[in-house]
Amino acid sequence: MALAQTNTSMPLSASVTPDDWARLERRGALNRAGFLSAIIIFLTIVSVPVLLPYLWLLVKSLTSSDSEVSRLVLWRSTAIAAVAYLGAIALAFLADRLRKPALSWAALGVVVVILVAIFLAPYLTFDNYRFLWNRDIEGTGTTRMDLMPSIWAALGSSLAFAIAQTLIVTIVATPAAYALSRFAFAGRENFLRGLLLLHAFPALALTVAIFIQLHYMGLLNSLTGVVLVMSALELPFAIFVLKGFFDNVPWDIEMSAVTDGATRSQAFRMVVLPQVRGGLIAVATFTFLRGWEEYVFVQTLLIDKSQMTMSLYLFFVAQDNMGADYGMIAAVGIVYLLPVLILYTFTQKYITQMSFGGIKG
Amino acid sequence: MAKITLDNVTKNWGETQVLKPMNLAIENGEFVAILGPSGCGKSTTLFLLAGLYAPSAGEIAFDGHNVNRIDARDRNVGIVFQSYALYPNLTVRENIAFPLRFKTMGKEEVVRRVEEAANLVQISALLDRRPSQLSGGQQQRVALARALVKEPNILLLDEPLSNLDATLRITMRAELKSIQRRLGFTTLIVTHDQIEAITMADRIICMNNGEIAQIGTPDDLYRCPNNLFVAGFIGTPPMNLLKGEADGRCLQIANASFDLDAECAGAVTFGLRPEDIALVSPEAAQLQGEVVTVEPMGREVFYTIDTPAGLIHALEYGEAVRHAPGAKVGISCKSDLTLVFDACGNRIADLHADFSNHAEVSARVLEPAN
């Protein structure tokens, strides 16, 4: 074995001809190309099942529910997306050699738009979004209309629900996390362990008990009750994450503020809090999203559905004894999704900080 | 500006006593260094003075007033932390002005004092930057300006230079010293770097294991260390400490014996600075050895010599290497300030061993053989 190794390394150390160098260079280029293409193919295969539903949801929400048309549109849109994707990869590869890359990207964009205009546009309709302006979604004036709230009311409830939950959680979690991070008190370790346990605990197991509790508290059937329940369930995680951020604020900085003449609470407000801003935003975003997507507890604890959140509305639309209107479900889904996308675009840079919980000095 | 006194101050963390009863008086305007290895309680002492820790017992006084019950925020102490502890969310200007926010002071007065402090440490051009946009040396200057701007009673520096590179450290050392001279604040600097302490401070408090090992001028500590700890800690390369046995006026170290100028008995340790050693021919000295390593350091040459009494380090000035590894040399002494420590590690005052009259000694040693 050892002998074989020395043999193969011989040409390199002894006499390397220009031919050898050229051969090694070719091999290196080949390896790099092989590696890159393997990565691209792998990522593509993995991404397709993840990303395709979003495309289909959008397309579905814009086509009529006729199954023939619907299938045709789905596959055409997929084909156009594939063309756009391959074109983008080709352009990325050629980017170094193209004289005006921006122009090529624009050309690709134009091609995609033309393809959409020719193959998809004739079939697209906004009819599925009629719930936005018309509560009578069946167009018949059935009894369902009495039950069906307007989508705007549902959006409003969901928003109020998520915002209230976010406020409660951040306001309670911030001092709790600070205390756990900074103060030594009896039972601190057990408290932390308890937090982790609470977070690991399957909250759904508590549903019955919570139901009874809310009944006695007179909060059943009210959004306030659900907000309180959800806040309590979200708190352990929020406290734990925020504690990590507080841990990262150096002790020195706080002590420096104190020697500079600040009280402990002034130091907290003026020096410590600004440094965990990213963490606060991240935790608030997560809590908001948890409230926005919550279904089980809203479904259980709001019995007569007078106050409908978006998750309930989506479920309500899907339940139709005349047969589900998939186009409309998709359209509700898109409306349900949009606020999340908007929120994410603004807060994503703070959320990525969370992974390394970092504060840069 | 204040005179600081510590009267039997101790600090316990739970069961462990990190600071043993400490008595100390620092004069107004004095520049004092607290020197010691890590974990010896020097930063604890500093934080006690700042009021960030409360003493477990004893009394801390500024200008004779007990400050034990005065909060850190009211002690008007300027402190520069090892990490600088700048507020990352504020600009340099806001950082320096931060302590002034808590004083009743006009806007113009704040601006004037911030500019003044910034000028003093030469960062006027950086006032609108954020701490993260500054180099280590600049951050340190900002921290210093922030500590000075409130015209503190005392200025505390916690290892301020340890995060700087070697050249910058030398510049900042000189600068800190000159600023302190000019402004006259009572200043305490905590450091584990003896060069920093020796070069900057008027007096050094050398600490070990939560106790003061010795207080004195840099020269006192270097020339007359009170105990083995100070002897071994101060000076690079460190002092040679040789184990020996004293009997009357005779000191026996390995196979060599030396004259003592006073009576003494029992196990002792004999201390000799590397630069006080003269390397002579083997016949001319009592103690012989073999050169193990030779390290030319430019201005001087550093020898490690293996002797029956253990490894001995010697410094010879001049860049010429006079002895090669493996050479046999005799160990003699240029100075009569050799030190003798008793079995407990304390220096025996006014007791010196005579290393220098080697010719006579070797003659005497040879006698029994005849």
Boltz contact constraints between the chains, C-beta under 6 A:
constraints:
  - contact:
      token1: [A, 250]
      token2: [B, 83]
      max_distance: 6.0
  - contact:
      token1: [A, 252]
      token2: [B, 81]
      max_distance: 6.0
  - contact:
      token1: [A, 252]
      token2: [B, 83]
      max_distance: 6.0
  - contact:
      token1: [A, 252]
      token2: [B, 85]
      max_distance: 6.0
  - contact:
      token1: [A, 253]
      token2: [B, 85]
      max_distance: 6.0
  - contact:
      token1: [A, 255]
      token2: [B, 52]
      max_distance: 6.0
  - contact:
      token1: [A, 256]
      token2: [B, 81]
      max_distance: 6.0
  - contact:
      token1: [A, 256]
      token2: [B, 85]
      max_distance: 6.0
  - contact:
      token1: [A, 258]
      token2: [B, 72]
      max_distance: 6.0
  - contact:
      token1: [A, 258]
      token2: [B, 73]
      max_distance: 6.0
  - contact:
      token1: [A, 259]
      token2: [B, 50]
      max_distance: 6.0
  - contact:
      token1: [A, 259]
      token2: [B, 72]
      max_distance: 6.0
  - contact:
      token1: [A, 259]
      token2: [B, 77]
      max_distance: 6.0
  - contact:
      token1: [A, 259]
      token2: [B, 79]
      max_distance: 6.0
  - contact:
      token1: [A, 260]
      token2: [B, 98]
      max_distance: 6.0
  - contact:
      token1: [A, 260]
      token2: [B, 99]
      max_distance: 6.0
  - contact:
      token1: [A, 261]
      token2: [B, 73]
      max_distance: 6.0
  - contact:
      token1: [A, 261]
      token2: [B, 99]
      max_distance: 6.0
  - contact:
      token1: [A, 261]
      token2: [B, 102]
      max_distance: 6.0
  - contact:
      token1: [A, 271]
      token2: [B, 87]
      max_distance: 6.0
  - contact:
      token1: [A, 274]
      token2: [B, 89]
      max_distance: 6.0
  - contact:
      token1: [A, 360]
      token2: [B, 132]
      max_distance: 6.0
  - contact:
      token1: [A, 361]
      token2: [B, 88]
      max_distance: 6.0
